[in-house]
Amino acid sequence: MSVYANFGVGLPHSSAADRSVGYAVDPGSAQPGDIVCYSGHVGIYIGGGQFIHAGCSTGVTVSSAFTGYWGARYFGACRIL
């Protein structure tokens, strides 16, 4: 939310609501800046199959967007701009 807010774009405060903003994109079409939504979590796709996100205990980290732990919880991606 804060990254997009710095560019004047307001986003909802839930992963479910974020999926309804912008328009949906397939994982294979994801571009840096797209929002990636997971079960109870949201991040920003940075390319190369990775996304950046903030966790309560981990701080800001980079993780695999579509495989592994987060891939199993993936709901969808959307392009805002």
Backbone bond lengths (Angstrom), bond angles and torsions (degrees), N, CA, C in turn:
res aa  C-N    CA-C-N  psi(-1)  N-CA   C-N-CA  omega(-1)  CA-C   N-CA-C  phi
1 M - - - 1.448 - - 1.526 111.28 -
2 S 1.331 116.49 -43.85 1.470 118.88 -174.28 1.526 112.02 -68.96
3 V 1.317 118.67 -34.19 1.464 120.28 178.28 1.518 109.68 -63.54
4 Y 1.321 117.11 -49.39 1.460 120.32 179.03 1.523 110.91 -65.64
5 A 1.325 118.53 -36.59 1.465 121.73 178.65 1.526 111.10 -60.73
6 N 1.337 117.08 -35.00 1.465 120.26 177.54 1.522 112.56 -63.78
7 F 1.331 116.44 -18.57 1.460 121.35 177.44 1.525 112.24 -106.68
8 G 1.353 115.61 15.54 1.460 120.83 175.75 1.514 115.21 79.59
9 V 1.338 117.49 16.42 1.465 121.21 -179.11 1.528 109.00 -110.52
10 G 1.327 116.14 119.11 1.456 120.57 177.37 1.521 111.18 -88.50
11 L 1.320 116.37 135.41 1.464 121.91 177.58 1.524 109.62 -122.27
12 P 1.338 117.44 151.38 1.459 120.71 175.11 1.525 111.08 -64.75
13 H 1.307 115.81 165.17 1.469 120.19 -177.94 1.528 111.95 -103.61
14 S 1.315 117.39 46.06 1.465 120.26 173.26 1.522 109.14 -157.08
15 S 1.319 115.81 147.54 1.459 119.55 -179.43 1.527 111.29 -64.50
16 A 1.327 117.26 -34.59 1.466 120.40 179.40 1.523 110.64 -66.18
17 A 1.323 117.62 -43.75 1.463 121.00 -179.48 1.521 111.34 -70.34
18 D 1.333 117.74 -34.80 1.468 120.47 179.08 1.516 112.08 -61.13
19 R 1.326 117.65 -30.71 1.469 120.56 -179.52 1.519 112.07 -66.76
20 S 1.327 117.81 -16.74 1.459 120.12 -179.28 1.530 112.38 -96.32
21 V 1.328 117.33 2.17 1.461 121.76 -179.84 1.532 108.61 -95.46
22 G 1.294 117.53 143.01 1.467 120.37 -179.75 1.510 110.23 69.19
23 Y 1.327 115.88 -142.91 1.469 119.07 177.62 1.521 109.70 -137.58
24 A 1.316 115.07 149.86 1.463 121.95 -175.24 1.519 111.33 -69.31
25 V 1.344 115.34 144.21 1.463 121.97 173.83 1.524 108.45 -131.77
26 D 1.326 116.43 146.71 1.460 121.76 176.52 1.525 109.34 -73.35
27 P 1.335 117.33 152.38 1.465 119.85 178.49 1.534 113.04 -53.54
28 G 1.319 117.30 -38.14 1.459 120.61 -179.87 1.518 113.57 -69.67
29 S 1.323 117.03 -16.06 1.468 121.99 179.58 1.521 112.46 -105.65
30 A 1.322 117.49 1.93 1.465 120.77 -177.93 1.525 110.86 -60.91
31 Q 1.327 114.93 140.13 1.459 122.14 178.37 1.521 109.14 -123.75
32 P 1.337 117.30 154.45 1.464 119.23 176.44 1.531 111.13 -52.04
33 G 1.307 115.40 133.70 1.463 121.93 -177.81 1.510 113.46 101.93
34 D 1.339 117.47 -18.55 1.465 119.47 177.06 1.530 109.87 -66.45
35 I 1.306 115.72 148.78 1.464 121.60 176.56 1.528 107.70 -85.66
36 V 1.320 117.63 132.10 1.460 121.93 174.24 1.528 107.93 -112.54
37 C 1.319 115.51 130.87 1.459 121.65 -173.54 1.527 110.98 -113.85
38 Y 1.305 114.08 137.75 1.461 122.89 -179.05 1.523 108.28 -129.66
39 S 1.288 116.67 175.13 1.455 121.40 176.62 1.531 108.94 -62.71
40 G 1.317 116.90 102.30 1.453 121.92 178.13 1.511 115.45 73.78
41 H 1.338 118.59 18.14 1.459 120.17 -176.11 1.525 109.90 -152.73
42 V 1.320 116.65 150.14 1.463 122.38 -179.41 1.519 108.72 -138.84
43 G 1.329 116.91 146.07 1.451 121.58 174.99 1.514 110.09 -145.30
44 I 1.317 115.57 -176.25 1.462 121.71 179.39 1.526 108.06 -117.88
45 Y 1.323 115.28 125.77 1.456 120.92 179.02 1.521 108.76 -67.83
46 I 1.347 116.95 134.67 1.468 120.97 -178.87 1.530 112.19 -116.67
47 G 1.331 116.79 3.84 1.458 120.77 179.19 1.519 111.38 98.91
48 G 1.315 115.87 166.46 1.454 121.46 177.78 1.512 114.72 60.96
49 G 1.337 116.80 26.34 1.461 120.68 -179.94 1.523 113.80 76.34
50 Q 1.332 117.90 14.13 1.462 122.39 -176.55 1.531 110.97 -116.86
51 F 1.338 115.30 154.30 1.462 120.16 172.66 1.517 109.65 -137.25
52 I 1.320 115.35 156.25 1.456 121.70 177.86 1.518 107.42 -107.46
53 H 1.325 115.68 139.18 1.458 119.80 -177.02 1.516 109.29 -156.84
54 A 1.324 115.12 163.30 1.462 120.93 -179.93 1.517 109.55 -114.65
55 G 1.310 115.61 133.36 1.458 121.51 176.92 1.520 110.10 -119.84
56 C 1.306 116.56 152.43 1.464 120.71 -178.83 1.528 112.21 -59.54
57 S 1.314 117.02 -43.06 1.462 119.52 -176.28 1.526 113.32 -96.72
58 T 1.351 117.95 -18.20 1.464 120.59 -174.81 1.520 113.69 -104.74
59 G 1.310 118.15 -13.93 1.457 120.06 -173.39 1.517 109.70 72.34
60 V 1.315 117.05 -156.36 1.460 121.78 -178.93 1.531 108.74 -82.37
61 T 1.339 115.55 125.48 1.462 121.14 -178.12 1.527 110.79 -137.78
62 V 1.308 115.12 163.92 1.466 122.77 173.91 1.519 106.94 -110.61
63 S 1.336 116.35 132.53 1.460 121.66 -178.51 1.519 110.12 -138.48
64 S 1.325 115.77 165.74 1.455 121.66 174.11 1.520 108.85 -67.31
65 A 1.321 116.84 130.09 1.458 121.22 -174.45 1.519 113.84 -80.91
66 F 1.327 118.15 -33.89 1.459 119.94 -169.39 1.520 114.42 -123.33
67 T 1.323 117.51 2.45 1.462 120.91 178.15 1.528 109.18 -132.30
68 G 1.294 115.92 172.37 1.456 120.58 176.61 1.520 113.68 67.02
69 Y 1.319 115.61 -149.83 1.463 122.08 -176.20 1.523 111.71 -53.44
70 W 1.332 117.31 -53.05 1.461 119.64 -176.90 1.520 112.11 -74.07
71 G 1.306 117.96 -32.86 1.460 120.30 178.29 1.516 112.25 -59.43
72 A 1.329 116.81 -35.59 1.466 121.20 178.85 1.530 111.79 -69.90
73 R 1.332 117.59 -17.28 1.463 122.51 -178.01 1.528 112.49 -109.30
74 Y 1.314 116.18 5.61 1.473 122.45 -175.41 1.525 111.50 -65.87
75 F 1.342 116.21 132.09 1.464 122.61 176.57 1.518 112.88 -108.42
76 G 1.322 116.51 -36.66 1.453 118.76 -178.32 1.514 111.39 166.06
77 A 1.332 115.20 171.81 1.456 121.76 178.11 1.518 108.62 -128.83
78 C 1.315 115.83 151.84 1.461 119.56 177.36 1.518 110.17 -141.78
79 R 1.296 114.07 149.48 1.462 122.10 178.38 1.514 107.48 -103.31
80 I 1.309 116.05 124.71 1.465 121.60 -177.36 1.505 111.07 -91.29
81 L 1.320 117.61 -45.04 1.482 121.17 -174.95 1.503 111.40 -108.76
